[in-house]
Amino acid sequence: MPKFNYVAMDSRGKETRGTIEGASVTEAAGRVKEMGFFPTKVIEAEKVKEKADKKKGPAAPGPKGKKKSLEINIKIPGLGGKVKPKVMTAFTRQLATLVDAGLPLLRGMRVLERQERNPTLKRVIGEIATGIEGGSTFSEALAQHPKIFNRLYINMVKAGELGGVLEVVLNRLAEFMEKAQKIKNKVVAAMFYPAAVMIVAVVILAVLMIFVVPKFESIFADMLGGSKLPGFTQLVLNLANTIKSKTILLGDDVPFGLPAFPGPVIWVIVGVVILIKVLIRLKKGRWLLDKLKLNMPVLGPVISKVAIARFTRTLGTLVSSGVPILQALTIVKETSGNVIVSNAVAKVHESVKEGETITAPLDASNVFPPMVISMVDVGEQTGALPEMLMKIADTYEDEVDNAVSAMTSLLEPIMIVFLAVIVGSIVIALFLPLIEMINQLGGTEGGRDDGGD
């Protein structure tokens, strides 16, 4: 009966190696499971020997022999290093399903590698599988790719390995990523329609005010013979000429048919975008921008609820997966996505480190509402903190959904009325001289008829 070398993990996540007999790889893996281990690699002993012989290879050639070809792998920093959250969510769910079904981790990774369409993730999965084959743990292999797998992901997997509940942790991680993706998709989908309408409206108004309305000035001058235009019409024409001159620097006097250069308005917009990007990179600037986000009149409450839901779900998922509370708070601080929330979590970390409760620094931060603080306090006192954090996350995700729906419902009629007023005002301004001219013509004809009588 052939012999198989196996690599397995015990209930504590410790790696074990050995040799076992079996008629096939499946039977050998089954025997390893019967011994109370979780097999991650099972390979026939003869094949291992053949691979070792191939690695040794023939003796090195002499000076006159051919040189061994070298494989050069050049990686350009900053390119091709990230994977979209949607792709990562699908990968995590598929891996959790395979492992939960009893498939060995290594075989599951190879299955996902064969079917993965994203080239970056496909390459990374192959490298992780190779690392596991080389004796690394799953979390150690994941840690080699920090751009793909963040600290939350790696630490949860590590906790699952140490506790012997990797399939449970992967399922929790998949659920966490799906919920995070779901709430993000809801916000993006709700804001897409208003944003699209606003962009189209701005483009249409810009075309009208820059190219169409100024042409009517010469038309009105010919039609009215130099008569004074109505005040509202003159105001709209002056506004259109100002927008045109401030938007296109050289206007219609561009020499040699060259395209017009951007004017002050375009440069101001470019400058504002660059300034925001610079501020984001500065610590104080990022703090000011995040503070502004939380205090915005309409979007502020929604952004705040999203931040609270993210904080509670991340912390609850980590603690329930067996990650120590101090390590979990450090991970939450780094993945909060908001400097204000991150600073509050840092204070919570210091409080817990000194042996105090979570509730006091949360209350002092002025970021979390009283309901969240009360529920966290109850969770601490009853020893059910992870469950309470998950309930808070569910509650606030529902509130975000309702708030986004209400905001969208309110924005639609406001935008329609706003656009109707703007476009209607332009149309009225252009029709006023025509109406005045018709009235003048009507008055002149009436005067002639009276004179004839």
Protein Blocks (a to p, Z undefined) as FASTA:
>chain_A
ZZdddddddfkopacddddddfbfklmmmmmmmnopacfbdcdfklmmmmmmmmnopadd
dfklccdddddddddehiakaccfklmmmmmmmmmmmmmnopafklmmmmmmmmpmblkl
mmmmmmmmmmmmnopafklmmmmmmmlmcfklmmmmmmmmmnopmmmmmmmmmmmmmmmm
mmmmmmmmmmmmmmmmmmmmmmmmmmmmmmmmmmmmmmmmmmnnopacdfklmmmmmmmm
mmmmmmmmnlmmbghhiacdddfklmmmmmmmmmmmmmmmpmklmmmmmmmmmmgfklmm
mmmmmmmmmmmmmmmmmmmnopafklmmmmmmmmnopaklmmmmmmmmmmmmnopafklm
mmmnomacfklmmmmmmmmmnopmmmmmmmmmmmmmmmmmmmmmmmmmmmmmmmmmmmmm
mmmmmmmmmmmmmmmmmmmmmmmmmmmmmmmZZ
